[in-house]
Structure formats: C-alpha cells, structure tokens
Amino acid sequence: MAAASTRIRWDRLGRWALLGVLGLIVYLYVSPTMTWISTHAEAAQKRGEVAALQTQNRLLRARRAELRSPFALEREARRLGMVKAGEREYVIQGLPGRR
C-alpha cells in the first residue's frame, strides 16, 4: 500500500503543467496588451494636442502677417497708448462702456 500512495499521478501532473503553461502564456500576452492599450490612448491624446497647437500656430502666423503691415503696427501701438513724436496726447476719462 505504501508504494501505491507514493505513485506519481501523471494525469494530474500533466494537467497542472498544462495549466501552468497556459497561465504563463496568458501572463506574457497581458502585459504587452495593456502597454499597447495605454500607448494607443496616449497617442490619441497627443494627436489632439498637436491639432490644437497647429490651430494656434496657424492663428499666430496670420497675426504675424497682419502685424507686418505698417498700418496695423501703428494701430496696435495706438491701442497700447503710444503716440508719434510731436503729437499731443489726450486722455479722456469717464466714458461709458470703457474700462
């Protein structure tokens, strides 16, 4: 009887080995899959940021082209309160709607 109880059950050992190998295969596929999913989500976010930056860049280029005109440059300077040499500056206070 002692010999019968120490006998190796190859069918059980084979099942456990197969289960272990399948578990290892699943483990080896899960990590790269999770990395791919997170990378895909991050890439989508970065594409959105790039699109927003391209829009902003386009607006800034248009603004730069607009400001290259001498009239636009003078308009912006006057908006900032600058005057030409020899001009008199007048400050009007208390106008409604301007702050």
C-alpha distances in whole Angstrom, upper triangle without the diagonal:
4,5,5,7,9,10,14,15,19,20,20,21,24,25,25,27,29,30,31,33,35,35,37,39,40,41,43,45,46,47,50,51,51,54,55,56,57,60,61,62,64,65,67,68,70,71,73,74,76,77,79,80,82,83,85,86,88,89,90,92,94,95,96,98,100,100,102,105,108,108,105,105,108,107,103,106,108,105,104,107,109,112,114,117,120,119,119,116,116,114,114,112,111,111,109,105,105,103
4,5,5,7,9,12,15,18,20,19,20,23,24,24,25,28,29,29,32,34,34,35,38,39,39,41,43,44,46,48,49,50,52,54,54,56,58,59,60,62,64,65,66,68,70,71,72,74,76,77,78,80,82,83,84,86,88,88,90,92,93,94,96,98,98,100,103,106,106,103,103,106,105,102,104,106,103,102,105,107,110,112,114,118,117,117,114,114,112,112,110,109,109,107,104,103,101
4,6,5,6,10,12,15,18,18,18,21,23,23,24,26,27,28,30,32,33,34,36,37,38,40,42,43,44,47,48,49,51,52,53,55,57,58,59,61,62,64,65,67,68,70,71,73,75,76,77,79,81,82,83,85,87,87,89,91,92,93,95,97,97,99,102,105,106,102,102,105,104,101,103,105,102,101,105,106,110,112,114,117,116,116,113,114,111,112,110,109,109,107,104,103,101
4,6,5,9,10,13,15,15,16,19,20,21,22,24,25,26,28,30,31,32,34,36,36,38,40,41,43,45,46,47,49,51,52,53,55,56,58,59,61,62,64,65,67,69,70,71,73,75,76,77,79,80,81,83,85,86,87,89,91,91,93,95,96,98,101,103,104,101,101,104,103,100,102,104,101,100,104,105,109,111,113,116,115,115,112,113,110,110,109,108,107,105,102,101,99
4,6,8,10,13,15,14,15,18,19,19,21,23,24,24,27,29,29,30,33,34,34,36,39,39,41,44,44,45,47,49,50,51,53,54,55,57,59,60,62,63,65,66,68,69,71,72,73,75,77,78,79,81,83,84,85,87,88,89,91,93,94,95,98,101,102,98,98,101,100,97,99,101,98,97,101,102,106,108,110,114,112,113,110,110,107,107,106,105,104,102,99,99,96
4,6,9,12,15,14,13,17,18,18,19,22,23,23,25,27,27,29,31,33,33,35,37,38,39,42,43,43,45,47,48,50,51,53,54,56,57,59,60,62,63,65,66,67,69,71,72,73,76,77,77,80,81,82,83,86,87,87,89,91,92,94,97,99,100,97,97,100,99,95,97,100,97,96,99,101,104,106,108,112,111,111,108,109,106,106,105,104,103,102,98,98,95
4,6,9,12,12,12,14,16,16,17,20,21,22,24,26,26,27,30,31,32,33,36,37,39,41,42,43,45,46,47,49,51,52,53,55,56,58,59,61,62,64,65,67,69,70,71,73,75,76,77,79,81,81,83,85,86,87,89,91,92,93,96,99,100,96,96,99,98,95,97,100,97,96,99,101,104,106,108,112,111,111,108,109,106,106,105,104,104,102,98,98,96
4,6,9,9,8,11,13,13,14,16,18,18,20,22,23,24,26,28,28,30,32,33,35,37,38,39,41,43,44,45,47,48,50,51,53,54,56,57,59,61,62,63,65,67,68,69,71,72,73,75,77,78,79,81,83,83,85,87,88,89,92,95,96,93,92,96,95,92,94,96,93,92,96,97,101,103,105,108,107,108,105,105,103,103,102,101,100,98,95,94,92
4,6,6,6,9,10,11,12,14,16,17,18,20,21,23,24,26,27,29,31,32,34,36,36,38,40,41,42,44,46,47,48,50,51,53,54,56,57,59,60,62,63,65,66,67,70,71,72,74,76,76,78,80,81,82,84,86,87,88,91,94,95,91,91,95,93,90,93,95,92,91,95,96,100,101,104,107,106,107,104,104,102,102,100,100,99,97,93,93,91
4,5,5,6,8,10,10,12,14,15,16,18,19,21,22,24,25,26,28,30,32,34,34,36,38,39,40,42,44,45,46,48,49,51,53,54,55,57,59,60,61,63,64,65,67,69,70,71,74,74,75,78,79,80,81,84,85,86,89,92,93,89,89,93,91,89,91,93,90,90,93,95,98,100,102,106,104,105,102,103,100,101,99,99,98,96,92,92,90
4,6,5,6,9,10,10,12,14,15,16,18,20,21,22,24,26,27,28,31,33,33,34,37,38,38,41,42,43,45,47,48,49,51,53,54,55,57,58,60,62,63,64,66,68,68,70,72,73,74,76,78,79,80,82,83,85,88,91,91,88,88,91,90,87,90,92,89,88,92,93,97,99,101,105,103,104,101,101,99,99,98,97,96,94,90,90,88
4,5,5,6,9,10,10,12,14,15,16,18,20,21,22,24,26,27,29,31,31,33,35,36,37,39,41,42,43,45,46,48,49,51,52,54,55,57,58,60,61,63,64,66,67,69,71,72,73,75,76,77,79,81,82,83,86,89,90,86,86,90,88,85,88,90,87,86,90,91,95,97,99,103,101,102,99,99,97,97,95,95,94,92,88,88,86
4,5,5,6,8,10,10,12,14,15,16,18,20,21,22,24,25,27,30,30,31,34,35,36,38,39,41,42,44,45,47,48,50,51,53,54,55,57,59,60,61,63,65,65,67,69,70,71,74,75,76,77,79,80,82,85,88,88,85,85,88,87,84,86,89,86,85,89,90,94,95,98,101,100,100,97,98,96,96,94,94,93,91,88,87,85
4,5,5,6,8,10,10,12,14,15,16,18,20,21,23,24,26,28,28,30,32,33,34,36,38,39,41,42,44,45,47,48,49,51,53,54,55,57,59,60,62,63,64,66,68,69,70,72,73,74,76,78,79,80,83,86,87,84,84,87,86,83,85,88,85,84,88,89,93,94,97,100,99,99,97,97,95,95,94,93,92,90,87,86,84
4,5,5,6,8,10,10,12,14,15,16,18,20,21,22,25,27,27,28,31,32,32,34,36,37,38,41,42,43,45,46,48,49,51,52,54,55,57,58,60,61,62,64,66,67,68,70,72,72,74,76,77,79,82,85,85,82,82,85,84,81,83,86,83,82,86,87,91,92,95,98,97,98,95,95,93,93,91,91,90,88,84,84,82
4,5,5,6,9,10,10,12,14,15,16,18,20,21,23,25,25,27,29,30,31,33,35,36,37,39,40,42,43,45,46,48,49,51,52,54,55,57,59,60,61,63,65,66,67,69,70,71,73,75,76,77,80,83,84,80,80,84,82,79,82,84,81,80,84,85,89,91,93,96,95,96,93,93,91,91,89,89,88,86,82,82,80
4,5,5,6,9,10,10,12,14,15,16,18,20,22,24,24,26,28,29,30,32,34,35,36,38,39,41,43,44,45,47,49,50,51,53,54,55,58,59,60,62,64,64,65,68,69,70,72,74,75,76,79,82,83,79,79,83,82,79,81,83,81,80,83,84,88,90,92,95,94,95,92,93,90,91,89,89,88,86,83,82,80
4,5,5,6,8,10,11,12,14,15,17,18,21,22,23,24,26,27,28,31,32,33,35,37,38,39,41,42,43,45,47,48,49,51,53,54,56,57,58,60,62,63,64,66,68,68,70,72,73,74,77,80,81,78,78,81,80,77,79,82,79,78,82,83,87,88,91,94,93,94,91,91,89,89,88,88,87,85,81,80,79
4,6,5,6,9,10,10,12,14,15,16,19,21,21,22,25,26,26,29,30,31,33,35,36,37,39,41,42,43,45,46,48,50,51,52,54,56,56,58,60,61,62,64,66,67,68,70,71,73,76,79,79,76,76,79,78,75,77,80,77,76,80,81,85,87,89,92,91,92,89,89,87,87,85,85,84,82,78,78,76
4,5,5,6,9,10,10,12,14,15,17,19,20,21,23,25,26,27,29,30,32,33,35,36,38,39,41,43,44,45,47,49,50,51,53,54,55,57,59,60,61,63,65,65,67,69,70,71,74,77,78,75,75,78,77,74,76,78,76,75,78,80,83,85,87,91,90,90,87,88,85,86,84,84,83,81,78,77,75
4,5,5,6,9,10,10,12,14,16,18,19,20,22,23,25,26,28,29,31,32,33,35,37,38,39,41,43,44,45,47,48,49,52,53,54,56,58,59,59,62,63,64,66,68,69,70,73,76,77,73,73,77,76,73,75,78,75,74,78,79,82,84,86,90,89,89,87,87,85,85,84,84,83,81,77,77,75
4,5,5,6,9,10,11,12,15,16,16,18,21,21,22,25,26,27,29,30,32,33,35,36,37,39,41,42,43,45,47,48,50,51,52,54,56,57,58,60,61,62,64,66,67,68,71,74,75,72,72,75,74,71,73,76,73,72,76,77,81,82,85,88,87,88,85,85,83,83,82,82,81,79,75,74,73
4,5,5,6,9,10,10,13,15,15,16,19,20,21,23,25,26,27,29,30,32,33,35,36,38,39,41,42,44,45,46,48,50,51,52,54,55,57,59,60,61,63,65,66,67,70,73,74,70,70,74,72,69,72,74,71,70,74,75,79,81,83,86,85,86,83,83,81,81,80,79,78,76,73,72,70
4,5,5,6,9,10,11,13,14,16,17,19,20,22,23,25,26,28,29,31,32,34,35,37,38,39,41,43,44,45,47,49,49,51,53,54,55,58,59,59,61,63,64,65,69,71,72,69,69,72,71,68,70,73,70,69,73,74,78,79,82,85,84,85,82,82,80,81,79,79,78,76,73,72,70
4,5,5,6,9,11,12,12,15,16,17,19,21,22,23,25,26,27,29,31,32,33,35,37,38,39,41,42,43,46,47,48,49,52,52,53,56,57,58,59,62,63,64,67,70,71,67,67,71,70,67,69,72,69,68,72,73,77,78,81,84,83,84,81,81,79,80,79,78,77,75,72,71,69
4,5,5,6,9,11,10,12,14,15,16,18,20,21,22,24,26,27,29,30,31,33,35,36,37,39,40,42,44,45,46,48,50,51,52,54,55,56,58,60,61,62,65,68,69,65,66,69,68,65,67,70,67,66,70,71,75,76,79,82,81,82,79,79,77,77,76,76,74,73,69,68,67
4,5,5,7,9,10,11,13,15,16,17,19,20,22,23,25,26,28,29,31,32,34,35,37,38,39,41,43,44,45,47,49,50,51,53,54,55,57,59,60,61,64,67,68,64,64,68,66,63,66,68,65,65,68,69,73,75,77,80,79,80,77,78,75,76,74,74,73,71,68,67,65
4,6,6,7,9,11,12,13,15,17,18,19,21,22,23,25,27,28,29,32,33,33,36,37,38,39,42,43,43,45,48,48,49,52,53,53,55,57,58,59,63,66,66,63,63,66,65,62,65,67,65,64,68,69,72,73,76,79,78,79,76,77,75,75,74,74,73,71,68,67,65
4,6,6,6,9,10,11,12,15,16,16,19,20,21,23,25,26,27,29,31,31,33,35,36,37,39,41,41,43,45,46,47,49,51,52,53,55,56,58,61,64,64,61,61,65,63,61,63,66,63,62,66,67,70,72,74,78,77,77,75,75,73,74,73,72,71,69,66,65,63
4,6,5,6,9,10,11,12,14,15,17,18,20,21,23,24,26,27,29,30,32,33,35,36,38,39,40,42,44,45,46,48,50,50,52,54,55,57,59,62,63,60,60,63,62,59,61,64,61,60,64,65,69,70,73,76,75,75,73,73,71,71,70,70,69,67,63,62,61
4,5,5,6,9,10,11,12,14,16,17,18,20,21,22,24,26,27,28,30,32,33,34,36,38,38,40,42,43,44,46,48,48,50,52,53,54,58,60,61,58,58,61,60,57,59,62,59,58,62,63,66,68,70,74,73,73,70,71,69,69,68,68,67,65,62,61,59
4,5,5,6,9,10,10,12,14,15,16,18,20,21,22,24,25,26,28,30,31,32,34,36,36,38,40,41,42,44,46,46,48,50,51,52,55,58,59,56,56,59,58,55,58,60,58,57,61,62,65,66,69,72,71,72,69,70,68,69,68,67,66,65,61,60,59
4,5,5,6,9,10,10,12,14,15,17,19,20,21,23,24,25,27,29,30,31,33,35,36,37,39,40,41,44,45,46,47,49,51,52,55,58,59,55,55,59,57,55,57,60,57,56,60,61,65,66,69,72,71,72,69,69,67,68,67,66,65,63,60,59,57
4,5,5,6,9,10,11,12,14,16,17,18,20,22,23,24,26,28,29,30,32,33,34,36,38,39,40,42,44,45,46,48,49,51,54,57,57,54,54,57,56,53,55,58,55,54,58,59,63,64,67,70,69,69,67,67,65,65,64,64,63,61,57,56,55
4,5,5,6,8,10,10,12,14,15,16,18,20,21,22,24,26,27,28,30,31,32,34,36,37,38,40,42,42,44,46,47,48,51,54,55,51,51,55,54,51,53,56,53,52,56,57,60,62,64,68,67,67,65,65,63,64,63,63,61,60,56,55,54
4,6,5,6,9,10,10,12,14,15,16,18,20,21,22,24,25,26,29,30,31,32,35,35,36,39,40,41,43,45,46,47,50,53,54,50,51,54,53,50,52,55,52,52,56,57,60,61,64,67,66,67,64,65,63,63,63,62,61,60,56,55,53
4,5,5,6,9,10,11,13,14,15,17,19,20,21,23,25,26,28,29,30,32,34,35,36,38,39,40,42,44,45,47,49,52,53,49,50,53,52,49,52,54,51,51,54,56,59,61,63,67,65,66,63,64,61,62,61,60,59,57,54,53,51
4,5,5,6,9,10,11,12,14,16,17,18,20,21,23,24,26,27,28,30,32,33,34,36,38,38,40,42,43,45,48,50,51,47,48,51,50,47,49,51,49,48,52,53,56,58,61,64,63,63,60,61,59,59,58,58,57,55,51,50,49
4,5,5,6,9,10,10,12,14,15,16,18,20,21,22,24,25,26,28,30,31,32,34,36,36,38,40,41,42,45,48,49,46,46,49,48,45,48,50,47,47,51,52,55,56,59,62,61,62,59,60,58,59,58,58,56,55,51,50,49
4,5,5,6,9,10,11,13,14,15,17,19,20,21,23,25,25,27,29,30,31,33,35,36,37,39,40,42,45,48,48,45,45,49,47,45,47,50,47,47,50,52,55,56,59,62,61,62,59,60,58,58,57,57,56,54,50,50,48
4,5,5,6,9,10,11,13,14,16,17,19,20,22,23,24,26,28,29,30,32,33,35,36,38,39,41,44,47,47,43,44,47,46,43,45,48,45,44,48,50,53,55,57,61,59,60,57,57,55,56,55,54,53,51,47,47,45
4,5,5,6,9,10,11,12,14,15,16,18,20,21,22,24,26,27,28,30,31,32,34,36,37,39,41,44,45,41,42,45,43,41,43,45,43,42,46,47,50,52,55,58,57,57,55,55,53,54,53,53,51,50,46,45,44
4,5,5,6,9,10,10,12,14,15,16,18,20,20,22,24,25,26,28,30,31,32,34,36,37,40,43,43,40,40,44,43,40,42,45,42,42,46,47,50,51,54,57,56,57,54,55,53,54,53,53,52,50,47,46,44
4,5,5,6,9,10,11,13,14,15,17,19,20,21,23,24,26,27,29,30,32,33,35,36,39,42,42,39,40,43,41,39,42,44,41,41,45,46,49,51,54,57,55,56,53,54,52,52,52,51,50,48,44,44,43
4,5,5,6,9,10,11,12,14,16,17,18,20,22,23,24,26,27,29,30,32,33,35,38,40,41,37,38,41,39,36,39,41,38,38,42,43,47,48,51,54,53,53,51,51,49,49,49,48,47,45,42,41,40
4,5,5,6,9,10,10,12,14,15,16,18,20,21,22,24,25,26,28,30,31,33,35,38,39,35,36,39,38,35,37,40,37,37,41,42,45,46,49,53,51,52,49,50,48,49,48,48,47,46,42,41,40
4,5,5,6,9,10,10,12,14,15,16,19,20,21,23,24,25,27,29,30,31,34,37,38,34,35,38,37,35,37,40,37,37,41,42,45,46,49,52,51,52,49,50,49,49,49,49,47,46,42,41,40
4,5,5,6,9,10,11,12,14,15,17,18,20,21,23,24,26,27,29,31,33,36,36,33,33,37,35,33,35,38,35,35,39,40,43,45,48,51,49,50,47,48,46,46,46,46,44,42,39,38,37
4,5,5,6,9,10,11,12,14,15,16,18,20,21,22,24,26,27,29,31,34,34,31,31,34,33,30,33,35,33,32,36,37,40,42,45,48,47,47,45,45,44,44,44,44,42,41,37,36,35
4,5,5,6,9,10,10,12,14,15,16,18,20,20,22,24,25,27,29,33,33,30,30,34,32,30,32,35,33,32,36,37,40,41,44,48,46,47,45,46,44,45,45,45,43,42,39,37,36
4,5,5,6,9,10,11,13,14,15,17,18,20,21,23,24,26,28,32,32,28,29,33,31,29,32,34,32,32,36,37,40,41,44,47,45,47,44,45,43,44,44,44,42,41,37,36,35
4,5,5,6,9,10,11,12,14,16,17,18,20,21,23,25,27,30,30,26,27,30,29,26,29,31,29,29,33,34,37,38,41,45,43,44,41,42,40,40,40,40,38,37,34,32,32
4,5,5,6,8,10,10,12,14,15,16,18,20,21,22,25,28,28,25,25,29,27,25,28,30,28,27,31,32,35,37,39,43,41,42,40,41,39,40,40,40,39,38,34,33,32
4,5,5,6,9,10,10,12,14,15,16,18,20,21,24,27,28,24,25,28,27,25,28,30,28,28,32,33,36,37,40,43,41,43,41,41,40,41,41,42,40,39,35,34,33
4,5,5,6,9,10,11,12,14,15,17,18,20,22,26,26,22,23,27,25,23,26,28,26,26,30,31,34,35,38,41,40,41,38,39,38,38,38,39,37,36,32,31,31
4,5,5,6,9,10,10,12,14,15,16,18,21,24,24,20,21,24,23,20,23,26,23,23,27,28,31,32,35,39,37,38,36,36,35,36,36,36,34,34,30,29,28
4,5,5,6,9,10,10,12,14,15,17,19,22,23,20,20,24,23,20,23,26,24,24,28,28,31,32,35,38,37,38,36,37,36,37,37,38,36,36,33,31,30
4,5,5,6,9,10,11,12,14,16,18,21,22,19,20,23,22,20,23,26,24,24,28,28,31,32,35,38,36,38,36,37,36,37,38,38,36,36,32,31,31
4,5,5,6,9,10,10,12,14,16,19,19,16,17,20,19,17,20,22,20,21,25,25,28,29,32,35,34,35,33,34,33,33,34,35,32,32,28,27,27
4,5,5,6,9,10,10,12,15,18,18,15,15,19,18,15,18,21,19,19,23,23,26,27,30,33,32,33,31,32,31,32,33,34,32,32,29,27,27
4,5,5,6,9,10,11,13,17,18,15,15,19,18,17,19,22,21,21,25,25,27,27,30,33,32,34,32,34,33,35,36,37,35,35,32,30,30
4,5,5,6,9,10,12,15,16,13,14,17,16,15,18,21,19,20,24,24,26,26,29,32,31,33,31,32,32,33,34,35,33,33,29,28,28
4,5,5,6,9,11,13,13,10,11,14,13,12,15,17,16,17,20,20,22,23,26,29,28,29,28,29,28,29,30,32,30,30,27,25,25
4,5,5,6,9,12,13,10,10,14,14,12,15,18,17,17,21,20,22,22,25,28,27,29,28,30,29,31,32,34,32,32,30,27,27
4,6,5,8,11,12,10,11,14,14,14,16,19,18,19,22,22,23,23,26,29,28,30,29,31,31,32,34,35,33,34,31,29,29
4,5,6,9,9,7,9,12,11,11,14,16,15,17,20,19,21,21,24,27,25,27,26,27,28,29,30,32,30,30,27,25,26
4,5,7,8,5,5,9,9,8,11,13,13,14,17,16,18,18,21,24,23,25,23,25,26,27,29,31,29,30,27,25,25
4,6,9,7,7,10,12,11,13,16,16,17,19,18,19,18,21,24,23,26,25,27,28,30,32,34,32,33,31,28,29
4,5,5,6,9,10,11,12,14,15,17,19,17,18,17,20,23,22,24,24,26,27,28,30,33,30,32,30,27,28
4,5,5,6,9,10,11,12,14,15,17,15,15,13,16,19,18,21,21,23,24,26,29,31,29,31,29,27,27
4,5,5,6,9,10,11,12,14,15,14,14,13,16,19,17,20,19,21,22,24,26,28,26,28,26,24,25
4,5,5,6,9,10,10,12,14,14,14,15,18,20,19,21,20,21,22,23,25,27,25,26,24,22,23
4,5,5,6,9,10,11,13,11,12,12,16,18,17,19,18,20,21,23,25,27,26,27,25,22,23
4,5,5,6,9,10,11,9,9,9,13,15,14,16,15,17,18,20,23,25,23,25,24,21,22
4,5,5,6,9,10,10,10,12,15,17,15,17,15,16,17,18,21,23,21,22,21,18,19
4,5,5,6,9,9,11,13,16,19,17,18,16,17,17,19,20,23,21,22,20,17,18
4,5,5,7,5,8,9,13,15,14,15,13,15,15,18,20,22,21,23,22,18,18
4,5,5,5,6,9,12,14,12,13,11,12,12,14,17,19,18,20,19,16,16
4,5,7,10,13,16,18,15,15,13,13,13,14,16,18,16,18,16,13,13
4,6,9,12,15,18,15,15,13,14,13,15,16,18,18,19,18,14,14
4,7,10,13,15,12,12,9,10,9,12,14,17,16,19,18,14,14
4,7,10,12,10,11,9,11,12,15,17,20,20,22,22,18,18
4,7,8,6,8,7,10,12,15,18,21,20,23,23,20,20
4,6,6,8,9,13,15,18,21,24,24,27,27,23,24
4,6,9,10,14,17,20,23,27,26,29,30,26,27
4,7,10,13,16,19,22,26,26,29,30,27,27
4,6,10,13,16,19,23,22,26,26,23,24
4,7,10,13,16,20,20,23,24,21,22
4,7,10,13,17,17,20,21,18,19
4,6,10,13,13,17,18,16,17
4,6,10,11,14,16,13,13
4,7,7,11,13,11,12
4,6,9,11,9,10
4,6,9,8,9
4,6,6,9
4,6,8
4,7
4
